[in-house]
Amino acid sequence: MPFETILTPETAERFTREGYWRNRTITDFLDAAAAKDPDKLAVVDPRGRCTYGELKALVDRCALGLLELGIGPGDMVSFQLPNWTEWIVVHYAASRIGAVSNPLIPIYRDREVGYMLRLAASKLVVVPREFRGYDHAEMVQRLRPGLPDLEHVMVVGEPLDQMSSWAEFIETPWERRRDPAELPALRPHPDELTLLMFTSGTTGDPKGVMHTHNTLIAANDPWPDRLGLDGDTVFHMASTFGHLTGFLYGARLPTQLAATGVYQDVWNAERFVELVEEHGITISSGATPFLSDTLGAANLADHDVSSLRRYCCMGAPIPRVMLREAREKLPGVAVLGGWGQSENGLVTLGKPDDPEAKITNTDGCPWPGMQIRVVDWEGAELPAGTEGRLQVKGQTLFVGYANGIEMTRASFDGDWFDTGDLAVIDADGYLSISGRTKDVIIRGGENIPVSYVENVLYEHPRIDTVALVAMPDPRLQERACAVVVLTPGELLTLDDVRRFLQEKGVAKPYWPERLEVVADMPRTASGKIQKFRLREQILGGS
């Protein structure tokens, strides 16, 4: 089922002419790396490692296997895998034959996964049998009757009935596959859709953000010059590949540079410190709490971490005290802040030689080719130092929301995408995010879709009215608090709320971590809940 996009021939011609779209795919880079140095280490995950030659062979074998399953150009391939080599193989193989990758974050459960697979009309989903104590295959088994487009389920681990084994699939001998000579003819045009990634919904349901090969390659192109990266760089990633940070800078950027990627499927600061020494890790990217945990790692002083040169923090400000602690404990590391969204990749990032004030007070400056501005509520551009609605345009913008062409068009003011954030741009062009017009709580760099959780809680028979608001947290920046008005005569505890959300299949990181029962909600004259007053009440009572 093809999705309508807003990409026009004029846009493609302009960005190609300007040199931002290079008309390459991720497997072009894989092929080049494997041809140049097939024995170079490409991937290290918690379960093993592989070279570029081995990775290319796995990707080609998987691509031929997908063709045998009847999956071809434009078909949707979903996968809810941890940061394992299998994730990269499935994504690259789908890219090889022009299929569309739909990565799902491992924390998602029935409610989220069911919605996403239905909207994507996925023909194949690949899941682990078990990860972090949860049986993903059983979840898909429950969902399958409501997924008419889903033809194949593949399991990394022991499959259930009517499911396929990943091991048997990937180990099928070459001579029993289709002819590898078919693959070059299936190379997609780089302006074709290659990614459908769901972001947190602000009006109830998550949105499916669509990217082409060109927009994704362009999103990574500025990294080498800004941060001094090359093929000798060793990347680290612990953020899930299903999030744009892990996807772009973990699963793809190392291959674009023919470099090495070292991955964690479960974040552990002490293990990260060990990996830095073991593999000579050069750069890590993730939410600011990852840096906080690293600085507090019990074994930090016992290991040689001198190879680490860059630590990029996305999704939350870098406190000044944390930066000073990083300079003391990691003196060779440049800590940088950045900002971006699923819709536009990383738009701004600091520079290694930025002064402290820029690092702690801003989210960096734009990549080459990307433009930012702030406007008032009528759309008039505002001068430097003035807070307004943040808008973005440039070569890394997405090409639309799946099944949401009107919503997509409504998100743009001409070429400018309205991000839903409030921001200030200083006289030097550095961005500072100051708030959000969209109703989202950011917990440790991950968005909590407020309206979605509220809609589920409204199904609770004891809740009359509910509002989910952010409360500050010293490590995660924000946590969710559920403020509720109960139906007359009822009682409710936080444990009751958590059990209810678990029964509804809501991902655990979305659960509120505090419950406040109030007699009534503060409202505007038109009846809208005044969440800023609820936040004031929470802070006053904490």
C-alpha positions, 0 to 999 in steps of 0.5 A: 500500500503506497503512502502519499508524500509531499516530495516533489520533483522540484524539491528533489532537483534542488537538493540534488543540485545543491549537493545535499542529496547524493543519491546513495543508499545505505547499502551503497556504503555497505558494498563500498566498505566490504569491497575496500576492507572485508575483514574490518570489524563492522559490528560488535553487539552483546552476542557477537561481532562481524566484519564488513565482509560477513555483514554484507553476506548476511544482508544479501542472504536476508535480501534474497530470503525476503524476495522468496517470502514475496516481499519486494519494493514498497512492501513494509517490513517491521522489526521489534528487535534490540540493538543486535546485528539482526536489526542491522541485517533486516534493515539493510536487506529491506533497503537493498530490495526497496522494501520499507523498514518499520523499526519498533522500539522494544518497550512497545506492547500490544496496544502500540504494536497493534496500532503500528502494524495495522497502520503500516500494513506490514507484511513481515514482522521480526521479533525476539522470542524473549527480551528483558523477560518479555515474550514478544512472539506471544504478543504478536500471536495475540495481535495476529488475528487483527492484522490482515496484512501480516503474512509472515512472523519471524522469531529470533529464538524459538518460534511459535506455531505458524512462525518462522525461525530467523536462524533457519531463514538466515542459514539457508545455503546460498544455492537454495536461494534466488540468484544474487545477480537479481539484487543490483536491479532492485536497487531503489531510487534514493528518493523512494520511501525507505523508513516509517518510524513512529513518533509519540502522538500528541493527539492520541495515536503515534504518527508514522514519520516517513523518510527517503534514502536521500533524507537519511543519508543527508542527515548523517553527512555533516557529522564527520566535518563537525566532529572530526570523525572518519573510518577509524572512529569507533562508535557506541550506541545504547539508545534503541535503534528504534529511536532516531538517535540510535537509528541514524548514529548507531545503526547507519552512521558507522557504515556511512564512514566504514567505521566500527559500531559497538552496541549495548542492548541494555544500558549499563554504565559500568559495562560501557566503561569496560567497552570503551577500554576494550574497543577504543570507543571514540564517540557515544550519543544518547540522552543526557542521563546516559552521561550522568550515569557514566560519570557516576559509574563505580569503575570509571577510575579503574579503566582507560577511557582515554580513547573517548573524545566525543559525548553527544547529548540529545533530548535534554539540557546539559546541566552546568555542574554535569559539564564541569564534572565531565571535564574533571573525570573525562578531560579529553572528551568534548560534551556536545548538546543537540536537538532534532526530531523524527521529522527532521533528524538532528538539526542542531549540534554544538561544536567541540570548541564551543565555550561553556555557556554555549554548551550548557545554555543552547542546543547547538547551531544548525548543520550546513543546509539546515535553517531555523527560525522562530515566529510569533503566533501569526507566523511573523519571524522574530528577532534574535533573543526572542522566544517563539514557535520554532520552524525548520527547513532543509534537506533532512526533513521528512516527506510526510506522515503515513496516512496523514497527508492533510496533517502533514500539509498542516504542519508546514508554513510554505517550506518551513516545518512547524516543530511544535517547540518554543525556542530562542535563537541567539545572535550567533545562530545557536538554538535554545529550546525553551518549551513545547507547544505540543503536549509531550513529556520528555523522560530521559530523552524519550517522549511520553505521548501524553494524550495517548496515555490520558485516553487509556486512563479515561477508560478506567471506571474509577476515573472521571477526569485525568491530566498527565503533567510533567514533574521535574526530576534531577536525573531524567529531567521529567517524570509523568504525574497523573492528576485525576478527579475520581468518580464519586465514592471511589478510591485509587492508588498508583499501583491500581493505575499501573496494573490497569495500564499493564492490562491495557498493554501500555509500555511501562516507560509511559506509566505515570510515576506519581498520582495526585487525586484532586477535587476538581481541575483548574480550567479556562473559561472555555473549559480547557484544563490549565496544566500549568496550574496543575504543575504549579500545584505539584511543585508546591506540594513536593 
